[in-house]
Amino acid sequence: MILAQALSGICDVRGQIKVPEWRPTSLTAEIRVALAQLPQTNSSDPEVDPNWGEEGLTPTERAFGWNSFAILAMTSGRPEAPVNAISGSAQARCQLRYVVGTDPDDILPALRRHLASLGFDQVEVREADTGAARATRLEPDHPWVRFTEASILRTTGKAPHVLPNLAGSLPNDCFADVLGLPTVWIPHSYLGCNQHAPNEHVLKSISCEGMQMMAGLFYDIGAGAP
């Protein structure tokens, strides 16, 4: 019961984050303009609940411009074989998917301070042993973004969709922060690829287009990069 109450203090009933330090300040007007140009979801995509997440944001802004908290698993006792006794402990595995504007070194300390302010000092917060990459973002109007965008348009005749960042985590900080390199990711896939699933696949047509795009981009870099 204590753990359930503590977890309910992290988000409200529609999933809006209550921890002040977990609410990013990086969803600028420029980023919102870039995200507004992205296509809406297809009819075959999973339905998005418009009433879940930060109020006042579009589903695209919530995915690419805002943090989200999730409870991945929660147990107390043995749900598959309960007994008439109160378990002495409970645990939950949780996840914060965060974007630029969130200090990763302060994520857990901020949570501990927040729980303590609610009177849950006895709830222990531990870091998962899976490691975490720092969030990165390259502004949509960066010269390398515009150069790559123009190259892809010349090669394919189609204007690419420009994302300021992904909605998930990649170890891009080793390039962007450690080496100080502006990075542009060019995925060669499509929404229905079932990535990381047993039936993950790639289409031949997209593979061919990917080779065309990259050959064109490398040619343009060699011929006249800024």
LINZIDA-V692480 format. One record per residue. N is the residue number from 0. RES is the residue in one small letter. SS is DSSP state (H for helix, E for strand, C for the rest). Layout:
((N RES SS) (N RES SS))
//
This chain:
((0 m C) (1 i H) (2 l H) (3 a H) (4 q H) (5 a H) (6 l H) (7 s H) (8 g C) (9 i C) (10 c E) (11 d C) (12 v C) (13 r C) (14 g C) (15 q C) (16 i E) (17 k C) (18 v C) (19 p H) (20 e H) (21 w H) (22 r C) (23 p C) (24 t C) (25 s C) (26 l C) (27 t C) (28 a H) (29 e H) (30 i H) (31 r H) (32 v H) (33 a H) (34 l H) (35 a H) (36 q C) (37 l C) (38 p C) (39 q C) (40 t C) (41 n C) (42 s C) (43 s C) (44 d C) (45 p C) (46 e C) (47 v C) (48 d C) (49 p C) (50 n C) (51 w C) (52 g C) (53 e C) (54 e C) (55 g C) (56 l C) (57 t C) (58 p H) (59 t H) (60 e H) (61 r H) (62 a H) (63 f H) (64 g H) (65 w C) (66 n C) (67 s E) (68 f E) (69 a E) (70 i E) (71 l E) (72 a E) (73 m E) (74 t E) (75 s C) (76 g C) (77 r C) (78 p H) (79 e H) (80 a H) (81 p C) (82 v C) (83 n C) (84 a C) (85 i C) (86 s C) (87 g C) (88 s C) (89 a C) (90 q E) (91 a E) (92 r E) (93 c E) (94 q E) (95 l E) (96 r E) (97 y C) (98 v C) (99 v C) (100 g C) (101 t C) (102 d C) (103 p H) (104 d H) (105 d H) (106 i H) (107 l H) (108 p H) (109 a H) (110 l H) (111 r H) (112 r H) (113 h H) (114 l H) (115 a H) (116 s H) (117 l C) (118 g C) (119 f C) (120 d C) (121 q C) (122 v C) (123 e C) (124 v C) (125 r C) (126 e C) (127 a C) (128 d C) (129 t C) (130 g C) (131 a C) (132 a C) (133 r C) (134 a C) (135 t C) (136 r C) (137 l C) (138 e C) (139 p C) (140 d C) (141 h C) (142 p H) (143 w H) (144 v H) (145 r H) (146 f H) (147 t H) (148 e H) (149 a H) (150 s H) (151 i H) (152 l H) (153 r H) (154 t H) (155 t H) (156 g C) (157 k C) (158 a C) (159 p C) (160 h C) (161 v C) (162 l C) (163 p C) (164 n C) (165 l C) (166 a C) (167 g C) (168 s C) (169 l C) (170 p C) (171 n C) (172 d H) (173 c H) (174 f H) (175 a H) (176 d H) (177 v H) (178 l C) (179 g C) (180 l C) (181 p C) (182 t C) (183 v C) (184 w C) (185 i C) (186 p C) (187 h C) (188 s C) (189 y C) (190 l C) (191 g C) (192 c C) (193 n C) (194 q C) (195 h C) (196 a C) (197 p C) (198 n C) (199 e C) (200 h C) (201 v C) (202 l C) (203 k H) (204 s H) (205 i H) (206 s H) (207 c H) (208 e H) (209 g H) (210 m H) (211 q H) (212 m H) (213 m H) (214 a H) (215 g H) (216 l H) (217 f H) (218 y H) (219 d H) (220 i H) (221 g H) (222 a H) (223 g H) (224 a C) (225 p C))
//
